[in-house]
Amino acid sequence: MRFSVSADTGGTFIDVVVRDDDNNHYVGKALTTHQRVFDGMREALEGIADGLGTTAQALLADTDLFIYGTTRATNAIVTRQVAKTALLTTEGFPDILVLKEGGKRDVFDYATEYPAPYIPRRRTFEVPERVSSEARITKPLDERAVRDILHHLSRENYEAVAVSLLWSVVEPAHELRIGELIEEILPGVPYTLSHRIAPIVREYRRASATAIDASLKPLMQNHFRALESDLRGFGYAGQLLVSSSIGGVMTVQEMIAAPINAAKSGPAMAPVAAVSFSNAEGFGGDTIVCDTGGTTFDVGLSHDSELVYTRETWLGGEWEGDLLGISSVDIRSIGSGGGSIAWVDDGGLLRVGPQSAGSEPGPACYGRGGTEATLSDAACVLGFFDPDYFLGGRMDLDISAARKAVAQVAEKLGRTVEEAAWGILTLATDHMVKAVYDMTISQGLDPKESTVVAGGGAAGINIMQIAAELGSSRVILPKTAGALSAAGMHFADIVKEESAPLITRCSTFDTDGVNAALGRLRDRLAAFAGRVGLDEDDYVIEYFTEARYEAQVWDIVTRVPVSEFRSDEDVAQLRKAFDDEHERLFAFCDDSADLEFISWKARLTADLHTSPPPVQAVARTEGAPSKTRACYFGPAGLTDTPVYLPESLRPGQYVPGPAIIQEPTTTLVVFPGMATEVSGSGNYILHVTTSEEDQ
């Protein structure tokens, strides 16, 4: 039996999914070991290997493909635990990162201080040079000044350099020369050139992407190299790929060259899994994925079974954080996860998050020294978790510690411990529902007409409440929900995207210029395919443009219907495609306004042929629970609740609420008045309302 393995390192847990030749998935989970990630990964692998009657080392010896994803890059960006990085920019423009794109989420909030730039202003250096928007060098590069700057960086022990000159996207000669000087004066110091990492017009987005990529290089390059070394030392000899923010996978070498692609690499896989599971269960269409981990609640979308991409990925809060600047799967995160800390503010109101207990020490119920109440502690108090079966019995929970932590909140609120725990769950659910609404409305999706797919170790606690608030009738909690992102890696393709700026209008379309740009993108992707060993028949290339109505501010990504423009009819097709997308997003289009095309993209996709097979329909059956346990369901109070273990459930089995289903890596809470049934593949189809037929 041969295997493929995926691993996703989160802030609290490491998730591992092993897939065999028969498409069976086995999930392992362990606490994240931040100093050496392979230690926790090996523990999760050993848990799976034990169940298969083998060892972790033997399992990896029989593995052909290992895919890795991590939130380490994202966490480093948000917490600023990155390399000491210098930003070199055009003289006269030192405040690009300081000013960001202006704006803030609440325009009437005068109490919040202006956010600090990603690279401090004192580490920004102005380079005497200037290139015009027409690609003319109007001021030659002052190499002596650049040398002085680089010698200063050497004396001050800078660890990385970001170079983002104003119009390098149309004429990169000055950036390329600075790169040569860095290699001469600062040998071994990693650097990033903006025209390579983010060839887009908007200067803040390009500078932000450049700064983030450069600052991550020392950290993430060491991280990936250490992991690969540990895996090889443990006996793994197969192919190692890394999941990327664009919802695909790439080689370790490609990721080391541009580690910004590791930002959101784990969460980006959840929508991939959601699309696969939704299609397999026969739902398809639009999909909303709700991924509840230990630290965050992530929301992702797909439209017509295709991933939704964006350049609007803010890390650390919209407008006030830092913009990723590259095309990535559209994922929004809020600080509401299983480890989110509950607290009472000065006004006596209950709050949940955004602070998290993480994995060190973790929630109080983990018994590792945590003392503050979290969502996981609330679930313990409510009776949802079995202290002897957490992670399939491999981790004991301390219920008394959980009650003690929640009691501190209850005392401040003047409530019982159970009432406080229910309030924590309810408030966290409200935050999550709002996050879903914020994202779906902006993308023109109706939750009532979409399939909701739940993922993450804490997903089952309240996904049915979330779906009920959204009015969603199609809800799936996959068998592998506890490791949804890791599961999604098994369904991911090799994906690579290249882009180029070229501004033109629909009325005066630059056919030759656009065709030349698309040709260059096509050549770069073909070169990438050659580096990773892909033949021409192994991949497809799709084309897109970022366009807007004349004088608008924001662009819309639109699929280009042709690979080469040969006639006015081709341009007319592109115009119609834009109008249709604008109509879908905003319920109107303006066919009288001229179009401005800002940039062009090409995306290579190599299908790895790993989608799950369609699920066969099964007849509904009934079954008896394994035991019962008292659980607290708000106004209903303590209720004697049936508890089901996965080995006692069969395809087609119908489970009415209230009930608890204890999967090894997640716990599904079926609330009163709701129900679930087991599909032919073992996934859970959730019914947030029950009709007479369901009774």
N, C-alpha and C positions, 0 to 999 in steps of 0.2 A: 504494500500500500504506500503510495506516494502522497505527500502533503504540500500545501502552501500555507504560510503563516503570516499573519498581520499583527502588528502591535501598535497601540496608540498610548502615548505617555501624556497623561493629564496632570493637572495640579494636585490631585488627590490620589487617583488610581492609575495604574497601568493596566490596560485591557489587551488581552491577547485572544485572537480567534484562529483556530486551526481548521483547515478545510481539507477533506480527503477526496479521493477520486470519485466517490459516490455522492458528492455534494453535501455530505454531512458536515455540520459546523459544531465545533466544540469551543466553549468560552472559558477563559481563565481570567482571574482578576487578582491584583495584589496592590498594596500601597506603593505609591511612587517613591523610589529611592533617589533623591535629588543629587547626591554626590556621585553615584555611579548607577546610571539608569539600568544597566544590564542586570544588576542584582534583583530588582523587583521584577524585571521581565523574566528572569530565570525562575523565580518563585511561581509566577503565573503559569509558565510553561510546565513546571513540575506538577502543578495541580491537574492540568489537562493530561499529561503523560501518565500520571497515576491512574486516572480513569480509563485510559486506553491500555493499561497493563504494560507500560514501557517506561523508559526514562526520558528526561528532557533532551539529553545528549543524543540518544538513539533516534528520537523523533526528529531532531534537526538534521541528523544524518540522512534521513529519508525525505527531506524537504527540498524542493526545487526552487521555490520562490519565497522570499521574505520581504514584506512591505512594511515600512515604518513611518509613523506619523507622530508628531509631538506638538505640544503647546509651549515648549520651552522658548521658542523665538518670540511668540506673542507675549508671554509673561515677562521676558527680558525687556521688550519694548515698553510695555506699560509701566514697569517698575524702574526703568532706566538702568538696569543692571547690564550695561553693554560696554563696549570698548571705549576708551578715550579717543574721540574722533574729531578731526578737524574738517571744516567745510570750506572749500575754496570756491569763490563765486566771483562774478564779474564786478569790477570796481564800480561803486555807486549803488550796488544792490545787496548790501549785507543783511538786510532785514527780511528776506523772503521767508525764512522759517519763523521769525518773530511775529510777523503780521498774519501768517497762515492765510486763510481765505476770509478773515474777518468773521463777523457774525457770532452768534451763540444760540444755543437751543431755546433759551428764554430771553427774549429781547428786552424784557423789563426787569431782569435780574441785575441789580446794581451792586449786590453784595459780593458776588463771585469775582475773585481777582482774575486778571487776564492771564491765561495759561502761559507757562514757560515754553520756549522753543525746544524742539527735540535736541538740537545741539546748542549749547549756550552761546550767547552772542560773543563772548570773549574768545570763543574757539572758532569764530568765523573770520576768514582772511580774504581781503579783496585783491583780486588779480587784475593788474592793468591790461586790458584787452577789450575789443569790441567787435562783434560781428552783427551785421544788420539782419533784419528779417528776410531780406532778399538774398542772403548767403554771401554778402560782400564783406570782406575784412576791412573795416573802417579804422581800426586801431590795432596794429600788430601786437602779438603777445610779447610782454616784457619778460624775457627769460631770466634776466638778472634778478628781478623782483621775485619771480617764482622760486629761484634757487635760494634766495634769502629766507623766504617763507618756509621752505622745506628743511633748511638747516635749523631754523628755529623749532620746527616740529620734532626734529631729531633730538635737540637738546632738551626739550620738554617731555620726551618719552611718549609721544602720541602713538596710539596703537593701530589706527586706521585713518584713511583719508577719503573724503567724499568730494568729488569735483563736479560742480553743476554750473556751467557758464550759460549766459542768457539765451543765446540762439545757437547752441551747439547742435540742436536737432537738425538744423539745415546746413550747417558747416561745422563739422567736428574737429577740424585741424588743431585748434588750440587745446581742446581737451586731450586729444591723442598725444600731443607733445608734452603736456603736463604729466600724462601717464608715463611717458618715457623718462622724464626727469625724476619722478617718484621712484621708479625702479633703479635709477642711477644713484640717487642720494639716500633713499630709504629702502634699501634692498630687504625684501622679506616682509615689509609692511603692506598689508592688503589695502586696496583702494577700489573705488567704484567710479565709473564715468557715467554721467547722466544720460548721454545720448545712446548708450548701450542698454542700460537697465530700464529706462522709461522714456522712449523717444516720443514724447507728447509735447504739445504746445504750452499748456498751462505751467508757468514756472514754479509755483509752489508745489504742485503735485510731483513734478519731476525732481525738484530738490529734496522733497520729503522722502521719496522712494530711494534716492541716491544716498541720503544720510542714513536711513534705516538699514539699507543693504550693507553699507560699509561698516556700520557700527556692530552689525551681527557677525561679521566674518570671523573675527578671532574666536568668539564664543561658539558659534555653530559649526565652524570647521573642525574645532577640537572635539565637539560633541559627536559629530557624525563619524569622525575618524576613530574616536575611542570606542563607539558602539560597534563599528565594523571590525575593529581589532578584537573586541571581546567575543563577538559572534564567530569570527574565524578561529579564535583560540579555543572556543567551545566545540569546534568541529564542523561548523556550518560551511559548506563549500558552494552553495548555489548562488543564484542571482539576488542581489540586494537592491531594492528600489525604495524611494522615499515619496510619500504622498505630498502633493503640492497644493497651494492655495487655489489653484484653478480647477481643482476637482479631478486631477489626474495623477499620474505617478511619473517620476523621472529618476535618472540614475543618481547615485551618490555624488559622482563627479560634477554633474550639472547643478545639483543643489549646493555643493560646496562653492561653486563659481558664483552663484547668485542665491545666497541663503534667505533673501527676502521672501522667496517662494515658500519657505517653511512657515511663515506667519499664517495662522489659520489652517495649517496643513491637516491637523486632526479633525477639527470641526467641519472642514470643507468636504470630508468624506461622508458625513451624515446625510446630506441631500442625495448623494450618489446611492447610498443604501436605500433611502426612502423611495426613490424612483424605482429601483429594482424590485423592492418588496411590493409596492403598489401595483406595478405591472404584473408581477407574478400572481397576485391575489385577484387579478382581473379588474382592478379599479382604474388605474392609469389617470390620464387627465392632469389637472393641477394638483400639486402635493405640497403640504406644509409639514416640515419636520420640526419636532419639538424635542431638543436634545438636552436633558437635564443631568449635568454632571455634578461633581462635588463642589465646584467653584462657581460655575456660570450656568445660565439657561440660554441656549443658542437656538435661534429660529432661522430656518432656511427654506427656500421655495424652489419649486420647479414649475414650469409652465408648459402644458402639453407634453409632459414627460421629458422635458429638456431642462437642464440646469439654467439658472438665472445668474448672469455675471454682472459685475459692477466695478467701477473705479472709486466708489464712494465708501470704501471700507475704512472706518475710523477706529483706531485702537486707543482706548482710554476715554471714550465719550465723543459723540458727534460734535464737530466744530472745536471743541475744547481739547480733544486728544490730538493724535497724529494720524495723518492720512497715509494709508499704505501706498497709494499712487499707482499700483499695478492692477491689471485686470485679475479679479478673483471671484470665486463663487460668493454670491451675496448671502452673507451670514451676519446676523445681528445678535449681540450678546448683552445680557444684563447680569448683575451680580446677585442672582437667585439660584442657588444650587443646594444640594444636600448638606453642604457644609456652611451655608450662609448663616451668619450670626444674627440672632434676634436680640433686639435691645429696645429700651424705652427712652424716648427723647425727653428734653427738659419740659415739654408741654404735657407729658404723660401719655403720649401716643406710641403705640407699638410700631416698630420698624423691623424689617428683615433685609439684611445685606446693606451695602454691597460687600462689606467685609466678610472674609471667609476664614474658617478654621483650618482649611487645607488638609494636608495629611500629617503635618507635624505642628501641633499635637493632634489635630483633628477634632471632630465633635466629641463631646464629653462621653458619649456612649461607646466610643472606641477604646476607652480605658487607657489612654496614652497621656493623660495629664490635662486634657482640655476641660475647661470649667464653664465656658460660655454656651448658652443654649443655641442650638442650630435647628434647621429643618429636620435633620436626621434624628436629633434628640426628641423633637416633637412627635415624629412618627413612632419612636419607641414608646413614649408616654401614652400615645393613643392606642397602643397594642398592635400596630401594623407590622412591626418587625418581630421575628422570632429570635431571641438572643442566642439560641443554640443552633440556628440554621443560617446565620448571616454568611454570605459568600459560600453557601453550600455546607456550612458547618466548619469552615476553615478559620473563622474569626469569631470570637466570642464578643458579645455586646454587654456593656455594664448598664443595666436598666436603672439601678439606683443612682448612678452618676448622672444619667440623663434626666431623671426626675428632679434631682437636686439642682441641676442647671436651669431647667424650665421653671422650677419653683422660685428662683430669683426674679424671673420676669413676672411670674404670676403675682408675687407679693407686691411689686410696684404697680400692677394693674388692679389689684384688689380682686383677683379671680382665683378659682381653683387651678390646680396644676393642669388638669385635663382641659379646662376652658382656655387657659393660656396656650396650650399646645394646639388646640383647634384654631385659635386665633392666628397663630404663627402659620399654620398650613393654609388658612383662608387668605391671609395677606400675601403670602408667597404666590398663591394661585392667581390672585388679582394682578400682581406684577407681571406674571407670565402671560396672562390673557392680553393685557395691554401691549406687551411687546409683540405679540402675534398680530394684533390689530394694526399697530403702527406700521409693521412691515407689509402686511397684505394690502392695506389700503393704498400705500405708496406704489405698489406694483400692479394695482388694478385687479387683484384676486379677491374673490368672495369666499371666506372660510366655510360657508354653508355648502358651497359647491365643490369644495376641495377635499382630498383625502388627507387626514392627519396621521402621521407616522410618529410614534413615540420612541425615544431612545435615551440612553444614559442610565446609569445605575439607580438614579433617583426618579426616573421617569414614571414608574408605576404608581408612585405615591398619590399623585393628583392628576394624571393625564385625563382621566374620565371627567373630572370636574372642569378641567380646561376645555375639553371638547364640548361639554354641555353648555358652557358659557359662550363658546363660539358658534353653537348651533350645528356642529358638524355631525353628519350621520355615517360617514365612512371613516373609521378609526382603526388603526393597526398598531399593536404592540408586538414586534417580531420576537421570535424565540431568542434571538441574539440582541435584544434591546439594550441589555446591560453593557454592551460593547458595540454600539451601533456604528460609530465611526470606524472602528477596527474592522467590522464586518463589511462596511462600504468599500474598504480597500480591495477586497476580493472581487468587487464588481467594477473597479476603476479601470480606465484605459490609460495608455500613455498619451499625454496631452502636452502640447507645446504651442505657445502663442508668440507671434512677432507683430510689431506694429510700426507704423511710420507716419509722420505728420505730412499732410499735404492739403492745403486749404483751397477749395474751389467751390463754385456755385452750380446749382442745377441749370441756371439760365446761360451760364458761360462755362460749361463743363470742360475741364482740362483732360480730354480723353488720353492724350499721349502721356501726360504726367501721371495720371492715375494708373494706367496700364504699366508704366515703368515701375511705379511703387509696388504694385501687386506682384510684378515679376521679381523684384528684389526680395520681397517677403517670401515668395515661393522658393526662391533659391536658398534662403537662409534656413527654411524649414527642411528642405531636401538635404542640406548639409547636416542638420541635426539628426535626421533619420539615418544618415550614413554612420554617424558617430555611435548611435545606439543599436546598429545592426538591423535596421528595418529596410526591406525591399520596397520598391515603388508600389507594389500591389498590397502591401501590408497596412497602408494608411490612406486617409482622405484629408483633403485640405478644404476648409470653408473660409469664406471671406466676409468681413463685416466693416461697417463704417460708423463713425461717431458723427452724427449730424444734428442739425437744429434748424428751426425756422429762422429766417433772417432777423437779427437783432435780439434773439433769445439768448439767455445766459447758459443754460444747461443743455447738454447733448443727450441724445438717445442712441443707443447701439442698435443698428439695423443690419439685418443679414443682406449681403450683396448677392443678387440672384445669378450673377455671371462671374466667371473667372477672368474675363477680358471684355472690355467694352468695345463693341464693333459698330454700333449704330445708335441713333437717337432712341430707338425702341428699348434698348438696354437701359439707358438712362431713365426712361419713363417707367420701366419696371421697378427700378430702385426708388424712384419718387413714390410710386404707389406703395411699396413695401414700408417706406417711412411713414406715410400717411396712415396706413393700416395700424402700425405699431403705436403711433400717437393716439389714434382713436381708441385702441384697446386700453392704453394707460390712462388717458384723460377724458375719454368719452367725447372727443371732438377732434377735428383736423381742419387745417386751413389750406385748401388746395390752391388758393390764390397767392400765398406768400412764397417767396423764393426760398430755396434750401441752401444752407451752408454746410459743406462737408469739411470736417476739421481734421480727422485722421482716419487711417485705414488699418485693418488688422487681418491677419491670416492665422487660422488655428488648425494645427495638425492633430488628428486623432487616430491612434492605432488601437483597434479593437482587440482586447485580450480574450474575448469569447468566454466570459466568466459569469454571465447573467444567470440567476437562478431559474430553474425550469418552471413552467406554469403549474399552478396548484390545482390538483384534481378536486372536484366537489365531493363532499362526503355527507352522508345522512346524519341528522342530528341525533345525539344519544344523551343519556343521563348517566351520572355517576355519583358515588358517595364520597364525601370529604374524608381526608385522612384523620382529622381531629377538629376540635372547635377551640376558640379562644375569645375572651372578652375584649372587644374593641370599642372605642369611643367614636361616635359619629355625630358630633355636634348636638343639635336639638334632640336627636333620638337617644342620646346618652349612651351608656354602656350597653352593648348588644352582644349576645352569644353568637359568634361569627364562625361559619364553617371555614376550615383551612385546607387547601389542596396543595399537594406536592406534585411536581411535574410527572413523576412516574405513575401517578394515579389518574392522569388525564389522557384521554384518547382523542384522535381526530374526530371532530363532529360533536364533542361533548359540550353541553350547554351549562353554564354556571351562572345562576341568578345571584344578585346581590341581596344582602351584604355577604361578601366573601373575600378571602385572602388567598392569592395564588403565590406560592413561595418558589420562584425560580432561583437557581443558585446565585445569579448575578443581579437580580432585581426582584422587587416585590410588587405585584399588581394588586391594588386595592379596588375591589368592585363595590361601589357605594350602594346603599339602599335605593331601590328603584331603577337600578342599572343592571347590566348583564354582560357576559362575554361568552364566546364560543371558540373552540379550538379548530383552526382550519386544517386542511389536508396536509399542510407542511409543518404543522405544529405551532404556527403563529397564532396570536390571539386577536380575534375580530371583536371589537368593543361596541356595545350598544349602550349609548348614554341615556336613551329612553327605551322603555319596553312597551310594545303594543300587546293587544290581547293575544295575538298569535304567538308572542314570545313567552307568555305566561305558562 
